[in-house]
Amino acid sequence: MVLDVLLVPLVVFWAIGYEQYLLSAVFGVLFAALADPGGGYWQRAFHILVFGAIGAGLTALGFGIGGEAWGWLVLAAFAVTLAAGLAIMFGVHRFVAAFLLNIWFIIALAVAFSVHHHTHITQYTWAQTVAWAGGSVLWIVVTFIAWLVRGRHDQQQPIAEIPGDTSRRKLTRPLVSFAVLRALVMAGTVAIAFGATASSHGYWMAIAAIVAMKPSLEQSTLIAVQRVAGALIGGVVAGLLLLIPANVHGLRLFAIDRGLEVVALVLLIHGVGTRFYNYALYYSAISAGVLLLIDLPQPTNYSDEGYRLLWAFCGVAIGVLVMLLAGLLAKRTAKAPPQPTAQPA
């Protein structure tokens, strides 16, 4: 169903010739579906509407400051990541929704920064914002039609494995520490990607880092290995696919790019479908789909792919290191201090 819905913005932007706005619309639909809590329709619609509104604001912020000095990007990445981490106080489901918006904001920064350094691509912040909002509204319309068809009964959330708990939680010291740690890491990777390096592909590191970091205090070695493998496989797959239109021009380039956009959508849906089945497959599909949609509007060559994979590997390494540190932090804080032995009277 999500794949069918994603074909709508794909065809629309093909028809009007503004493929640079496709990424925002696609993620507006995809993340709205993931954040859909299920239940009564009007409650669902309100939840998705709030989610879409916050996402539209982050879209405007990301694309608005993408061409500014890199210090503003670092500050914004830190603030958004910290706020997303502290969203756990509103329940696990809202925390997952905030984490999705956090990922989208980093992607928006990367796309805006990249477009700013390629003068042959023209994009407007308001149009990117409208594209994201339109994607989330499209999901609301589709769920409304499905609700009517199914007799106006309450529906389960589309992705049943996503936690539906909305009960408030107390911000404990470990939760706050982990949120601050993630925010510092994202600020550092954004600073390296957009400020300390002259490479136009440094944003691959920031995206790989935010995707590789698990939104949890617990982190096992197996999951860490799967995330590393998945991100690397996804980067390699995206790099190989991006070599197809290398040094191709004219009508053939147009046809190949449109075909690869369809491949990217299919990869994203496969990522959603395998999210709770195997982390390696999930990250492979998501990483490949995101990187394809980001880099398709830009001309590429064989040497660029090597740099992109190198930056992606650095981002994954940073993300895994942070997860391991968070795991050590969780284990350390979980150890209760010894209670003093009561002395006999």
N, C-alpha and C positions, 0 to 999 in steps of 0.2 A: 504493500500500500504506500509506504513512504517513497519507494522508488518511482511508483506511478505519479505521485505528487511532484517529485523532483523534476520529472520530465516537463512539467508545465513551465517553470521559469526557464528551463533550458531552451525550449522551443520559442518562448517569448523573446528572450534576449538574442537568439539566433535571428529571429525575424526582424527585430529593430536594429540589429547590428551593434549592440553595446555589451559584448561579452565580458568586459572588464567589471561589470556589476553582477555577474553570475555567482561569484563566490559568496557574496553577502546574502543573496537570496537563498542559495543552497543551504548555507549554515543557519539561516533563519528558519527554514522548514525543518531541517534535521534536528537542531537543538530544541526547537519547540516540541517536536515529537518525543524527544528524550525526556524533556521536563514535564510532559503531560502527566498529571497525577491521577487521572481517571476519576471515577465517581460520578456525581451529578453533573449534568452538562454545564449549567451556568456557573457552577463553582470551578469546573475545569477551564471554561472560557476565561473567567476572571483571572485565574492563576496564569494561564498562557499569555493573556493580555499584559499583565504586569511584567512577566518574564520578557516579552517582546519589547515592552517600553524601556526596560532597563538595558536590554541588548541594543536597542536603537540609540540610547544615550551613549553607551560605550563605543558603538560604531562611529558616531559623530566625533567623539573624543579621539578615538584611535586614528581615524583618517584626517581629522582636523589638525593634529599635532605631528603627524607622520613626517612632514617636511621641515619641522622646527629643529632647534638645537637638540642634540642627543640627551642633554641633561633633563629636558622636559619629559622625554620618553622614559628615562630611568625613573624619575619621580612618579610618573603615572603608572608604570608597571608595578612599582613597589606598592602604591596605594591600592590599586585594584586587586592585586594578589593578596594583600593583607586583609582587605575587606572580604574577599571570597573565603579566605581561611577562617575568619571569625564568624562567618555565616552559619557555622555549626551550631551556634546558640539558638537558631531558629528551627532546628531539626535536621535530620540527616538528608531528607529529600531536598530541602532548600539549599543545603550545603552542596549537594551534587549539582543542582541548577546553577549555583554561584560558580562552581568549578568549571562548568561548561562555558559560562560567560567569560570567565577568566581566560580560558583557552582561546575563545574567539577574539578577545581584546588583543592578545599577543599576535594572533594572526593578522588582525586589522592593522596593527602597527607595522608588521613586516610588509604587508602589501602596500601600505601608504608610503613607507620609506623606499621601497623598491620602485614604485611608480614615480616618486619624486626624482629619482636618479635616472629615469628613462624618459626623455622629453618627447619621444614619439607616442607615448601613451597618455591620453587625457582622461581624467576622472574628476568628479565633483563629490565633495563630502556629503552634500545633501542627497545626491542620487544614491550613494552607497547606503545612507541611512534609510532612505525610502525602500531600497531593495531588501534590506534586512527586515524592516517592519512588514513589508509586503509578504515576505516568506513566512513570518510567524502568523500573520493574519490568514494566509492561505491555509495553514494547518487548522486554524480555528474554523474556517468555512468547511473544510473537508470533514472534520469531526462532527460538525453540525449536521451535515448531510447524512453521515453514517448514523448519527443519533436518531434522526427522523426515520431512516430506513429500518432501523432495528426496534422501532416501536417506542422510542423515547425512554428507554430503560437506562439505568446507570451502567457504565462501562468500566471494565478493568483498564488500568493504565497500559499503554501499548507495550512498554518494556517492563515485564512483570518483575524482572530481577533487580531493577533499580529500587532502592529502599523507599518506602512510602511514609516513613515515620516523620511526622511534623511536630512532635512534642519538643518543647524547648529544653535546652540543656545548659547547665552551668559552665561558664568558661573557666576551666581548670588551668593550672599552670602549664601542664604538658600541652594542652590544646593551643594556648596562646603562644607558647615557645615554638611549636611546630609551624603555626601560621606566620610568625615573624621570620623563622628560618626560610620558609618557602619564598616569602616576599623579598628577603635579602638576596636569595639565589637568583630570582627572576630579575631583580634590579641589576645584579652583577652581570648576568648573561646579556641583558639588553645593553648595558654599558659597553661590554666587549663587542657585541655584534654591531651596534649602531654608532659607537663613538671611538673605541680604541683600535678599530681595524679599518683599513681602507678597502677591504673586500666588499663587493656588492652582494655576496652570498652569506654574510655573517648571520643574517636573520635565521638561517636554518638551525643555528645553535640554540637560539632562544626558543624556537618552536619545538625542537626536539627535547629540550630540557623541560618545558611545561607539560609536554605529553608524557614524558618518562616518569615524572614525579607522581606517585600514587597519593591520592587524597586521604591518607590514613596514617596513623602513628605506627601501626604495625607493618612490618615489611619482611618477608621471608626471602631467603637466598634464591629459591626457585623462581619466585615472581620477578626478582631483580634480573635474573638471567634471561627469563622470557621477555622482559621489556627491552633489554639490550638487544637480544636477537631480533625481536620484532621491529624495533626502530631501524636497525641496520638493514634488515631485509627490505623494509618499506623504502628506505632511502635508495638502496640499490635498484629496486624495481622502478621507482620514479626516475632515477637517473637513466636507466636503460630505455624507458619509454620516451623520455625527453630527447634521447638521441635520434629518435625516428624522424622528427621534423628538422634536424640539424642540416643547415645548408640547403634547405628546400624553400622554394619561393612560389608565389603566384597561387593559382587555383589548387595545386596539389597541397601546398602548405595549409590553405584554408580547410580542405577536406580532412587532412590528417589532424589538425587541431580540433575540429568538431568531433571526430571519432574519439580522440583522447579525452575530451570532456565527458563523453558518455562513459568511457572506461573509468574515469575518476568517480563519477556518481555510483557506478556499480561497486567500485572498491569501498566507498564510504558505507554503502548499505551492507556489504559483506562484513565490514568492521563492526557495525551495530549488531549484526546477527551473531557474530562470534565473540562479542564482548565478554560474556560470562561462560564461554566454552574454553577458550584458550587465549591467554594474554598475548602470546607471540603472534598468533594469526590476527588478533584484533589490532595490535599496534602496527603490524605490517600493512594491513589494509588502510587504516586511518592515515598513517604517515604517507603512504604512497598517494592516496587520493588528495590529501591537502596539498602536498608539494606539487603535484601535477597541476592543480587549479591555480596555484600561485605563480608558477613559472611558465605556463603555457603562453601568456600574452607577451613574453619577453623572448627575444632572439637568443639562441643557445649555440654552444659549440662543445666539442669533445672535452676540452680542458676545463670548462666550467663545471661539468658534472663531477669531476674529481674533487674540486674545491667544495662543492655543495655537500658531497658525501663526507668530506673531512670535517666540515663544520657541524654536520649532523652527528657525527661520531663524538665530537667534543661535547655537544649538548647532552647526548645520552649519558656520557661518562659523568658529567656534572650532576645530572638528575639522579643517577644511581648512587653516586657518592652521598648526595643529600638524603636519599632514602635510607641508606645504611646508617648515617649519622642520626637520623630521626629514630630508627629502630633502637640504636644504642641509648638514645635519650629516653625513649619510652621504657626500656628495661630498667634504666637507672632510677627513674622517677617512680616506677611501679614497686620498687622495693621499699616496704614500709620500715621506718626507723624502729629499732628494738625498743620495746616498752620497758620502763624501769621496774625492777623486781620489788614488790612490796616488802617492806621490812616488818618483821614481827613486832608487836607491841611489847 
